């Protein structure tokens, strides 16, 4: 019966060592990618939910995302807390999300599935799920068709067309750059060295996920 030589045993030990070094890296990448997918799908779900609300109502439903200059601030009882994005019904038409314990005055919507208020900070245990921990809302770029400026607040009109709010509070059409253009009109999340984009196509109301 032939046994293993010392060289063969050394080769096996070396292969096992390499696998033990590589496996944690691969596993970490897998976890990061899945957390990013969960985060971007949450945003996609909220956009679709807001769109469906607008179809069946005349209420002033809006979504506001953080900009390059700062996070979203909620007025009222949550004043001073910064969020990545907020879904709300702008009842008083002031363009700002207001939270109030009095439901007649409260503008923040509730997620129909979780029953939680739809104001999110991905890196906060209080305002998002653990699976989104350490995810960063890196960038939101929605181009105003009128002056080609980047906007971060939008809604859907009764026909389902995506509108963006300009500096004067007027809703303008989203600039359309073509189905194959992924450099404009997107929401990007990052975690570690991974990133993921949700690309919005305003004419068809389609959304596409790109993983980098």
Buried (B, 14 or more C-beta within 10 A) or exposed (E): EEEEEEEEEEEEEEEEEEEEEEEEEEEEEEBBBEBBBBBBEBBBEBBEBBBEBBEEEEEBBBBBBBBEEEBBBBBBEBEEBBBBBBBBBBEEEEEBBBBBEEEEEBBBBEBEEEEEBBBBBBEBEEBBBEEBEEBBBBBBBBBBBEEEBBBBBBBBEEEEBBBBBBEEEEBBBBBBBEEEEEEBBBBBBBBBEBBBBBBBBBEEBEBEEEEE
